[in-house]
Amino acid sequence: MIGTADGGWWSAAAVITALHCSAMAAWIPVRRFRIVYPFAIVGCGAVVAPAVDVRLYALSLVGLTVGLWPTRRLLTLWSHEIGRGVTRERYDWPRSHLAFCVLCVTGGAIAASVLAR
């Protein structure tokens, strides 16, 4: 499958990864997260992209970024609380936000499968 994606998709995946990491760094302003998260995403992409099409990686990452948009304020609030030492027993993720995120990632995966044909 690695040969099915042209260089444009690899470039798009690199740009999308950079935009996603920038958005996550803005939404979760923790220094350790800003350092580790890009390596984790690129590492996962390096493992997944050769096994599946790079379009799936890129468009699913777009879906994840768009899907986390409604939750960005909660992520920022929770990261500030954790930084101050406040611990909660549960972090209540709104069901509508979770459903939207799942819908966006699934939509990105479906779009990738349509583009792969």
DASUL-V41833 format. One record per residue. N is the residue number from 1. PHI is phi in whole degrees, 0 to 359 (NA if undefined). BURIAL is I if it has 16 or more other ideal C-beta (glycine too) atoms within 10 Angstrom, else O. D_LAST is the distance of its C-alpha to the last C-alpha in Angstrom with 1 decimal. Layout:
n->{N | N}
phi->{PHI | PHI}
burial->{BURIAL | BURIAL}
d_last->{D_LAST | D_LAST}
//
This chain:
n->{1 | 2 | 3 | 4 | 5 | 6 | 7 | 8 | 9 | 10 | 11 | 12 | 13 | 14 | 15 | 16 | 17 | 18 | 19 | 20 | 21 | 22 | 23 | 24 | 25 | 26 | 27 | 28 | 29 | 30 | 31 | 32 | 33 | 34 | 35 | 36 | 37 | 38 | 39 | 40 | 41 | 42 | 43 | 44 | 45 | 46 | 47 | 48 | 49 | 50 | 51 | 52 | 53 | 54 | 55 | 56 | 57 | 58 | 59 | 60 | 61 | 62 | 63 | 64 | 65 | 66 | 67 | 68 | 69 | 70 | 71 | 72 | 73 | 74 | 75 | 76 | 77 | 78 | 79 | 80 | 81 | 82 | 83 | 84 | 85 | 86 | 87 | 88 | 89 | 90 | 91 | 92 | 93 | 94 | 95 | 96 | 97 | 98 | 99 | 100 | 101 | 102 | 103 | 104 | 105 | 106 | 107 | 108 | 109 | 110 | 111 | 112 | 113 | 114 | 115 | 116 | 117}
phi->{NA | 299 | 281 | 283 | 267 | 279 | 298 | 297 | 289 | 293 | 294 | 297 | 297 | 294 | 293 | 297 | 297 | 296 | 293 | 296 | 296 | 295 | 296 | 294 | 294 | 286 | 279 | 238 | 279 | 242 | 302 | 297 | 296 | 298 | 277 | 278 | 302 | 301 | 294 | 295 | 293 | 294 | 298 | 296 | 295 | 292 | 281 | 277 | 301 | 291 | 284 | 238 | 283 | 295 | 297 | 296 | 299 | 295 | 285 | 291 | 292 | 298 | 299 | 294 | 295 | 293 | 293 | 274 | 305 | 295 | 264 | 301 | 291 | 295 | 299 | 294 | 299 | 296 | 293 | 293 | 297 | 297 | 297 | 277 | 96 | 281 | 241 | 254 | 286 | 220 | 255 | 281 | 274 | 301 | 299 | 294 | 292 | 296 | 297 | 296 | 296 | 298 | 297 | 292 | 294 | 296 | 298 | 296 | 293 | 293 | 298 | 295 | 290 | 291 | 289 | 284 | 278}
burial->{O | O | O | O | I | O | O | O | I | O | O | I | I | O | O | I | I | O | O | I | I | O | I | I | I | O | I | I | O | O | O | O | O | O | O | O | I | I | O | O | I | I | O | O | I | O | O | O | I | O | O | I | I | I | I | I | I | I | I | I | I | I | I | I | I | I | I | I | O | O | I | O | O | I | I | O | O | I | O | O | O | O | O | O | O | O | O | O | O | O | O | O | O | O | O | O | I | O | O | I | I | O | O | I | I | O | I | I | I | O | I | I | O | O | O | O | O}
d_last->{12.1 | 14.4 | 13.8 | 10.1 | 11.3 | 13.7 | 17.1 | 16.4 | 14.5 | 17.4 | 19.8 | 18.2 | 18.5 | 22.1 | 23.0 | 21.5 | 23.4 | 26.6 | 26.4 | 25.9 | 28.8 | 30.9 | 30.4 | 31.3 | 34.3 | 35.5 | 35.2 | 36.7 | 39.5 | 40.6 | 41.2 | 40.1 | 36.8 | 36.1 | 36.7 | 35.0 | 31.9 | 30.0 | 30.7 | 29.4 | 26.1 | 25.6 | 26.7 | 24.2 | 21.4 | 22.6 | 22.7 | 19.3 | 17.1 | 17.6 | 17.0 | 13.7 | 11.4 | 13.6 | 11.4 | 12.4 | 15.9 | 16.1 | 14.9 | 16.9 | 19.8 | 19.6 | 19.7 | 22.7 | 24.5 | 24.3 | 25.1 | 28.2 | 29.5 | 31.8 | 33.2 | 34.1 | 37.7 | 38.2 | 36.7 | 39.1 | 42.0 | 41.4 | 41.1 | 44.4 | 46.1 | 45.1 | 46.4 | 49.7 | 50.0 | 49.3 | 47.6 | 46.4 | 46.2 | 42.9 | 40.5 | 39.5 | 35.9 | 35.6 | 33.5 | 32.0 | 30.9 | 29.4 | 27.5 | 26.2 | 25.1 | 23.3 | 21.6 | 20.5 | 19.1 | 17.3 | 15.9 | 14.8 | 13.0 | 11.3 | 10.4 | 9.0 | 6.8 | 5.7 | 5.4 | 3.8 | 0.0}
//
